[in-house]
Amino acid sequence: MSNKRREMTSGNLAFAEAMRQINPDVVAAYPITPSTDIPVRFAEFVANGQVDSEYVAVESEHSAITACVGASVAGARVMTASSANGVALMHEIFPIASAFRAPIVFGLVNRCLGAPVNIHCDHSDSMAERDSGWIQIYCEDAQEVYDSVLLAVRLAEHKKVLTPVFVCQDGFITSHCFEPVEFLADDAVKKFVGVRDPQYPLLDVDNPVSYGSFTMSEYYFEIKRNQIEGINNVPKVYRELSAELAKETGREYPMVDAYRADDADYLIIIMSSASGVVKDVVDEMREDGVKAGCLRVRFFRPFPKDDLMRLVNGKKGVAVLDRCLSIGGSAPLAAEVKAALYGLERRVPVQEYVFGLGGRDFYPKDAIDVFCKLADDNYSPSVRYIGLREKEEENVY
């Protein structure tokens, strides 16, 4: 354990510390709440000479991600961070980054998109980018944020993947709350992430390539199809990388974190920090004789369909809790879960819930209520909402 240290820190500062240890070639950023601590702390590392990264202080979020893409295709190891409206302002460039196979690692600190203006957590910013071709990893706590950054670098740059990665954490919950985090030694991190070996770098003048050229329908379809193969390779590559890092840390993170799920009759499926509440309630429900369990989805892209089918098969009921709306349709996680479970031979009933929008608190009593309704076979064909201030006559908690 001599090569490790344990400190009280936040999710944002854990992300920034991982960046310091990785020492990326380029960081271009335009800080925005609640991800501000990440680029600000990293800028301090640059100013103090603790890294030799090129920090580019740009004039907008759009410029930040554009600079990141340019540096990445030139062959640099690139990282950045943003949230909410900043993420939305980058939207045009995200599909370009993934199509260029630019392995950028992006700290996405989840914050809701207004109006009305709100700086607190839900997943509307990252879910708006779910089809942009990026890998999406959602973290429960600050320790997982730190470990996931190290994994994301290797995963994004792997020759069979070459896909940018969002490492997501809940704004003001994971990002700002302090908790113990175990850090590896600097040399251990450098050994794990290695040195980037870029394919087809733009600045290799002996082997000239073109990025961003115009493509007609004769080739566009095949290019997009090739991106799918890269992201389809993620599960196998990720399992190998996670096992490798676990040898150093003792911590391994599956694509779906199953808590007391094997023998459960009823499951709550959820993402990010709120899963801790559900796990505590699972233990409580078990003491009361209800065989409850929790599935925390870590990877939203690629979506772990096979893992979910295996873990949910044979259960009596499932509730899917989204911290995001899809106005006029099923919320993102619920839609993906229902699509995955459609392939089961025996139908498992699914209840869709929305909770926590704009940072609304999620309490143990809320999770207990969900499990009790599952156990009572109390389902609604419509979405249910957790924690609204005023109750309506139907379909509302």
C-alpha positions in Angstrom: 0.0 0.0 0.0 3.1 2.3 0.1 2.4 3.4 -3.5 -1.0 4.8 -2.6 -2.3 7.7 -0.6 -5.8 8.5 0.8 -7.2 12.0 0.9 -10.5 13.7 1.6 -11.5 15.3 -1.7 -14.4 15.9 -4.1 -15.3 14.3 -7.4 -14.1 17.4 -9.3 -10.8 17.6 -7.6 -10.3 13.8 -7.9 -10.8 14.2 -11.7 -8.3 17.1 -11.8 -5.8 15.1 -9.8 -6.1 12.2 -12.2 -5.4 14.8 -15.0 -2.3 16.0 -13.2 -1.0 12.4 -13.0 -1.9 11.7 -16.6 -0.3 14.9 -17.8 -2.2 15.3 -21.0 -0.6 17.1 -23.9 -3.5 19.6 -24.4 -6.4 20.8 -22.3 -8.7 23.4 -23.8 -11.5 24.5 -21.5 -14.1 27.2 -20.8 -15.2 26.7 -17.2 -18.8 26.4 -16.2 -20.6 25.5 -13.0 -20.5 22.8 -11.6 -17.5 21.5 -13.5 -15.5 24.7 -12.9 -13.1 23.2 -10.3 -11.7 20.7 -12.9 -10.2 23.2 -15.4 -9.4 25.8 -12.7 -7.5 23.3 -10.5 -5.7 21.9 -13.6 -4.8 25.5 -14.7 -3.1 25.8 -11.3 -1.1 22.7 -12.0 0.0 24.2 -15.3 0.9 27.6 -13.7 2.9 25.9 -10.9 4.9 23.7 -13.3 3.4 20.5 -12.0 2.5 19.4 -15.6 3.8 20.4 -18.9 0.5 20.4 -20.6 -0.6 23.1 -23.1 -3.6 24.8 -21.4 -5.7 26.7 -23.9 -8.0 29.3 -22.4 -10.5 29.8 -25.1 -13.4 32.3 -25.5 -16.3 29.8 -25.6 -17.3 26.2 -25.0 -17.6 25.7 -28.8 -14.0 26.8 -29.2 -12.9 24.6 -26.4 -14.2 21.4 -27.9 -13.0 22.5 -31.4 -9.5 23.0 -30.0 -9.6 19.6 -28.4 -10.6 17.9 -31.6 -7.8 19.7 -33.6 -5.2 18.7 -31.0 -6.4 15.1 -30.8 -6.3 14.4 -34.5 -2.9 16.0 -34.6 -1.8 13.2 -32.2 -2.0 14.8 -28.8 -3.5 13.2 -25.6 -6.4 15.6 -24.9 -8.8 16.2 -21.9 -11.4 18.8 -21.0 -14.5 19.3 -18.9 -17.9 21.0 -19.0 -21.5 20.9 -17.9 -25.1 21.7 -18.9 -25.3 24.7 -21.3 -21.6 24.4 -22.0 -22.2 20.9 -23.2 -25.1 22.1 -25.3 -22.9 24.7 -26.9 -20.5 22.0 -27.9 -23.1 19.8 -29.5 -22.2 20.6 -33.1 -18.7 19.2 -32.5 -19.4 16.1 -30.6 -20.4 13.9 -33.6 -17.4 15.3 -35.4 -15.0 14.2 -32.6 -16.4 10.7 -32.6 -16.4 10.4 -36.4 -12.8 11.6 -36.5 -12.1 8.8 -33.9 -10.5 11.5 -31.6 -10.0 9.8 -28.2 -10.8 12.8 -26.0 -11.5 12.2 -22.3 -14.2 14.6 -21.1 -15.3 15.3 -17.5 -19.0 15.9 -17.8 -20.4 17.1 -14.5 -24.2 16.6 -14.9 -26.3 19.7 -14.5 -29.8 20.3 -15.9 -30.5 22.3 -19.0 -32.9 25.3 -18.5 -35.3 27.0 -18.7 -35.8 28.0 -16.0 -32.2 28.6 -15.0 -31.0 25.9 -12.6 -27.4 24.9 -11.8 -28.1 21.6 -10.0 -28.1 18.0 -11.1 -30.0 16.0 -13.5 -28.8 14.1 -16.6 -30.4 16.2 -19.3 -27.1 17.5 -20.5 -25.4 14.2 -21.1 -28.5 12.4 -22.3 -28.9 15.1 -25.0 -25.6 13.7 -26.4 -26.5 10.0 -26.2 -26.4 9.5 -30.0 -23.3 11.6 -30.7 -21.1 8.6 -30.8 -19.3 9.0 -27.5 -18.8 6.4 -24.8 -20.7 7.4 -21.6 -19.7 6.3 -18.2 -21.7 7.3 -15.1 -20.0 7.3 -11.6 -21.5 6.8 -8.2 -18.8 8.5 -6.1 -15.5 10.4 -6.2 -13.4 7.3 -6.0 -15.1 5.9 -9.0 -14.6 9.2 -10.8 -10.8 9.0 -10.2 -10.6 5.4 -11.3 -12.8 5.9 -14.3 -10.6 8.7 -15.7 -7.6 6.4 -15.8 -9.7 3.7 -17.5 -11.2 6.2 -19.9 -7.8 7.2 -21.3 -6.8 3.7 -22.1 -10.3 2.8 -23.4 -10.6 5.9 -25.7 -7.1 5.4 -27.2 -7.3 1.6 -27.7 -6.7 0.8 -31.3 -10.0 -1.3 -31.5 -12.0 1.5 -29.9 -10.7 5.0 -30.8 -13.8 6.7 -29.5 -14.1 9.8 -27.1 -15.4 9.2 -23.6 -17.6 11.2 -21.3 -16.9 10.5 -17.6 -20.1 11.7 -15.9 -20.7 12.6 -12.3 -23.6 14.3 -10.5 -23.2 18.0 -10.2 -22.9 19.3 -6.6 -23.5 15.8 -5.2 -20.5 13.9 -6.4 -18.6 16.9 -7.8 -18.5 19.0 -4.7 -19.0 16.7 -1.7 -15.8 15.6 0.0 -15.1 11.9 0.8 -12.1 9.7 1.1 -10.4 8.8 -2.2 -7.4 6.6 -2.7 -4.9 7.8 -5.2 -2.2 5.8 -6.9 1.3 7.0 -7.0 2.2 9.2 -10.0 4.5 6.6 -11.5 1.9 3.9 -11.2 -0.6 6.1 -13.1 1.9 6.9 -15.8 2.7 3.2 -16.2 -1.0 2.3 -16.5 -2.0 5.0 -19.0 1.3 4.7 -21.0 2.1 7.1 -23.9 -0.4 7.8 -26.7 0.5 6.1 -30.0 -1.8 7.9 -32.4 -3.1 6.4 -35.6 -3.1 8.6 -38.7 -2.0 11.8 -36.9 -2.6 15.0 -39.0 0.9 16.2 -38.4 2.6 13.1 -39.8 3.8 14.8 -43.0 5.4 11.6 -44.3 2.0 9.9 -44.3 -0.5 12.7 -45.2 -4.2 12.2 -44.2 -7.3 14.3 -44.5 -9.8 15.1 -41.8 -13.1 16.9 -42.3 -13.3 16.4 -46.1 -16.7 16.4 -47.8 -18.2 13.0 -48.3 -21.1 12.0 -50.5 -23.5 9.1 -49.9 -21.2 6.7 -51.7 -18.9 6.5 -48.6 -20.7 8.3 -45.7 -22.8 5.2 -44.7 -19.7 3.0 -44.4 -17.8 5.6 -42.3 -20.7 5.7 -39.8 -20.9 1.9 -39.8 -17.3 1.7 -38.9 -17.9 3.9 -35.8 -20.3 1.3 -34.6 -17.7 -1.4 -34.8 -15.4 0.7 -32.6 -18.0 1.1 -29.9 -19.1 -2.5 -30.2 -15.5 -3.4 -29.1 -15.8 -1.5 -25.9 -17.2 -4.2 -23.6 -14.4 -6.7 -24.2 -11.7 -4.1 -24.1 -13.1 -2.4 -21.0 -13.3 -5.7 -19.1 -9.6 -6.3 -19.8 -8.6 -2.8 -18.8 -10.8 -2.9 -15.6 -9.2 -6.2 -14.5 -5.8 -4.7 -15.2 -6.4 -1.6 -13.1 -8.0 -3.7 -10.3 -4.6 -5.4 -9.8 -3.3 -2.0 -8.7 -6.4 -0.8 -6.8 -8.4 -3.8 -5.7 -11.4 -2.1 -7.3 -13.2 -3.4 -10.4 -16.1 -1.8 -12.0 -18.5 -3.8 -14.2 -20.6 -2.1 -16.9 -23.6 -2.9 -14.7 -23.1 -2.8 -10.9 -25.4 -5.5 -9.4 -26.2 -5.2 -5.7 -27.9 -8.2 -4.1 -29.5 -8.8 -7.5 -28.9 -12.5 -8.1 -31.7 -13.8 -5.9 -33.8 -10.6 -5.9 -37.5 -10.7 -6.9 -37.7 -6.9 -7.5 -35.0 -4.6 -8.9 -34.5 -0.8 -9.1 -32.4 0.2 -12.1 -30.7 3.6 -11.7 -27.5 5.5 -12.5 -24.9 7.6 -10.6 -25.0 8.9 -7.0 -28.7 8.1 -6.2 -27.9 4.4 -6.3 -26.3 4.7 -2.9 -29.7 5.5 -1.4 -31.2 2.5 -3.2 -28.6 0.1 -1.9 -29.2 1.2 1.7 -32.9 0.6 1.1 -32.3 -2.8 -0.4 -30.6 -3.9 2.8 -33.5 -2.5 4.8 -36.1 -4.2 2.6 -34.2 -7.5 2.9 -34.6 -7.3 6.7 -38.3 -6.9 6.2 -38.4 -10.0 4.0 -38.7 -8.3 0.6 -36.1 -9.7 -1.8 -35.0 -6.4 -3.3 -32.0 -5.6 -5.4 -30.3 -2.8 -7.3 -28.7 -2.5 -10.7 -26.6 0.6 -11.3 -26.0 1.2 -15.0 -22.4 2.5 -15.4 -22.2 2.5 -19.2 -25.1 4.2 -21.0 -23.1 4.0 -24.3 -22.5 1.4 -25.3 -25.7 0.2 -23.6 -25.0 -3.1 -21.7 -28.0 -4.9 -23.2 -26.7 -8.4 -22.6 -25.8 -7.8 -19.0 -29.2 -6.4 -18.2 -31.0 -9.2 -19.9 -29.0 -11.7 -17.9 -29.5 -9.9 -14.6 -33.2 -9.1 -15.0 -34.3 -12.4 -16.5 -36.8 -14.2 -14.2 -37.5 -11.3 -11.9 -41.0 -10.5 -10.7 -40.8 -6.7 -11.4 -38.4 -3.9 -12.3 -38.6 -0.1 -11.7 -36.4 2.1 -13.8 -35.5 5.5 -12.3 -34.4 8.3 -14.7 -32.9 11.6 -13.6 -34.0 13.0 -17.0 -37.1 13.6 -19.0 -37.8 12.8 -22.6 -40.8 15.1 -23.1 -43.3 13.2 -25.2 -41.6 9.8 -24.9 -40.1 7.4 -22.5 -37.2 8.7 -20.4 -33.8 7.6 -21.8 -32.8 4.8 -19.3 -36.3 3.4 -19.2 -36.5 3.3 -23.0 -33.2 1.5 -23.3 -34.1 -1.0 -20.6 -37.5 -1.8 -22.1 -35.9 -2.3 -25.5 -33.3 -4.6 -24.0 -35.8 -6.7 -22.1 -38.0 -7.1 -25.1 -35.7 -9.9 -26.1 -36.5 -12.0 -23.0 -38.6 -15.1 -23.5 -40.7 -14.3 -20.4 -41.9 -10.7 -20.0 -40.7 -8.9 -16.9 -43.0 -6.0 -16.0 -41.3 -2.6 -15.9 -42.4 0.6 -14.2 -41.0 3.9 -15.4 -40.1 6.7 -12.9 -38.6 10.2 -13.2 -36.9 11.7 -10.2 -34.5 14.4 -9.0 -34.9 16.9 -11.8 -33.1 20.2 -11.1 -31.4 18.7 -8.1 -34.6 17.6 -6.3 -33.6 15.3 -3.4 -34.2 11.6 -3.5 -34.9 10.0 -0.1 -34.9 6.5 1.2 -38.6 6.7 1.7 -38.9 7.2 -2.1 -37.0 4.1 -2.8 -39.1 2.2 -0.2 -42.3 3.3 -1.9 -41.0 2.1 -5.2 -40.2 -1.4 -3.9 -43.5 -1.6 -2.0 -45.4 -0.8 -5.2 -43.4 -3.5 -7.1 -44.2 -6.0 -4.4 -47.9 -5.1 -4.4 -48.0 -5.5 -8.2 -48.9 -1.9 -8.5 -48.0 -0.7 -12.0 -49.1 2.2 -14.2 -48.8 2.2 -18.0 -47.7 5.9 -17.6 -44.5 7.3 -16.1 -44.6 8.0 -12.3 -42.9 11.0 -10.8 -41.0 10.9 -7.5 -41.0 13.9 -5.1 -43.2 16.4 -6.8 -44.3 19.3 -4.5 -48.0 18.9 -5.5 -49.9 15.7 -6.2 -52.1 15.4 -9.2 -55.0 13.0 -9.4 -53.2 10.3 -11.3 -49.8 9.0 -12.4 -48.0 11.2 -9.9 -46.2 10.6 -6.6 
